Amino acid sequence: MANKPPGLTTHVLDTARGRPAFGMRVELAREGEIVVSATLNEDGRTDSPLLSAETFAAGRWELRFHVGEYFRALGLGEEPPFHDVVAVAVTLRSDRGHYHVPLLVSPFGYTTYRGS
């Protein structure tokens, strides 16, 4: 994986409906401060990397997926939502190339992993 330039991307799949999570809000934070805020496109991805090779910085980052807001807009799940904001903390290293963090989500569960 080190042959790709450093960066960070994400992709969210709505497993309750079997499609990308179009319209979900995602934030990237560092030391509690939001650095990037984006809305997922029709493919469930951001239009540009959350961190590009130019903005990449090693260290601890947190992705915040606003799943409660997303499912509430669709009329799915409970109120209040079981999952409101799913926070995924990751540690990025500059010698490990590109990081991709997919999220598979439903109103009642989620899973994530380091993708490619």
N, C-alpha and C positions, 0 to 999 in steps of 0.2 A: 504494500500500500504506500510505501514511502516514495514511489516514483511519481505520484501525482503531487502537484503543489499543495501546500497546506490550505485548508479551508473548512467550512462547516455548512452542510445542507441538511434539510429534513424533508420528510414525506409522510403524510398522514392518510391512513385508510380507515374509513368508517365501516367497521365490520358488521354493524347492525343493518346497514343498507347495502353493503357490498359494493361500495364505490369510494372514490377519493373524497376527502373532507373539504370540499369546496366552501370557502368563506370562513373557515376557522381562523381565529386570531392566534398568532404565535409571537411570543416575546423572547428575546435573548438578553440575559442579565449577567452582570459581573459585579461581584461585591455588593449585591442588592440593587444596583443601578441598571435600569433598562437601557441597553445599548442599541437594540434593533427591535422594531415592532413591524410585523407583516401580516397580511391576510393571504391565506392559501388560495391558489388559482384552481381552475377546473381539473387539474391533474393532482391536486392535493399537495402541491409544492409551492415554495416561494418563487417569485419571478427572478430573483437573483440570490446568490448564496447569502446566508446569514453572516458568514465571515468569508471574505475572499482572501486570496494570497496577500493582497495589500493591507487588509485590515486584521489579519490573523494575529492572535497573541496567545502564546501558551498559557496554561493555567486552568483554574476551575471556572466553569461557566454553568449557567442554568437555563435550560429551555423551559418555557412556561406555555403549555398548550391550554387554551381556554375552551375545554370540552363541554362544560356545563352550559355556557353561553351558546355554543354551537348547537347542542342537542335541544336546548330550550327553544331556539329559533325554528327548529324543525318540528316542534311539538312532541318530541320523544323524551323518554326518561321520566324521572320523578321530580317533584318540586318540594323541597330543595333538591338539587341534583346530588347523586351519590358521589360522583367526581365533579368538582367544580373546575379547579385548575390543576392539571397534572404537571408537576415540576420534575424535570429530569436533569440531575446534576451530572456533569461530565468533566473530566480532566483531559485537556488537549495538550499534546506534545508537538513541538515543531518538527521533530524527526520522524513522525509517524504519518506524514502526508495528509491526505484529505479525510475528513470525518463526515460520515453520513449517519443521521440518527432518525430512523423510521419509527413511527408510532402507529400501532393498530389499536383502534379504540371503539368501544360501544358505550352506552350509557352506564354500564355496570362493571366494566373491566377494561384493562389495557395491557399491552406488552410493548416492549421496545428492545432494541439491540443495536449494535454497531453494524451498520450496513456497509456497502461498498460504493 
